[in-house]
Amino acid sequence: MDTLRNKIAASFSIVLVTFLLGCSGMTSQEKSTAIGAGAGAIGGSILTGGSTAGTIGGAAVGGYIGHEIKK
């Protein structure tokens, strides 16, 4: 179980660093949208036990909220 958690943590870290490097040319609103989508995807995945629909739905809702906050 700990090995799986370590692999998941390492994968998440790699994705996070890649994501942050890709944000350098974005506007404030675009960054907020992307961060909201990422947070929503994680939250949706956790709340639904890792279902694909929950992850996608969470990303959509989080992205929308992040977009609207920075208007």
N, C-alpha and C positions, 0 to 999 in steps of 0.2 A: 504494500500500500504506500509506504514512504517513497519507494522508487517511482511510482506513478505520480505522486505529488511533486517530486523533484523534477520530473520530465515536464509536467504541466507548468510549473513555475518557471522553468528555463524557457519553454516555448512562449509563455506569456511575456517574459522579459524581452525576448528577441523581437516579438511583434510590437511591443511598446516602444522600444528604441527606434525601430524602423518607422513606426507611425510618427514619432516626434521629429525625426529627421525630415520627414516628408512635409511637415507643417511650416517650414521656414518661409515659404512664399505665399501663405494664405492670409486672407484678411481676418480680422477679429471675429466676424460673424461666421466665416467658414470654419475657423478653429473651434468655435463654440458648438457648431453643428456637429463636427466630427467627434468632439469630446462627448457630447450628449449621446450620440449614436453608440459610441463605445461603451459608455457607462450603462446605457439602456440595454445593450446586448448582454452585458455581464449580468445585470440585474434580472433581465428576462430569463436568462439561462438558469440562474440560481433559483428563481421563484418557481420555475416549471420543471425543475429536475433535469435540465439539460435538453429539453425538447427543441427541435429546430424551429418550430412555429413560435415558441416563447422567445427564443433568441432573436429571431427576425422581427417579431412584433415589438420587443423591447428596444431594438435598435431604431426602428421607425419612430416610435414614440419619443425616445430620447433625442434623436436627431431633430425632430420637430420642435421639441421644447428648447433645445440648445439654439436652434435657429431663431426662434421667437424671442429669446432672452436678449440677444444682441442686436435687435432692430433699432 
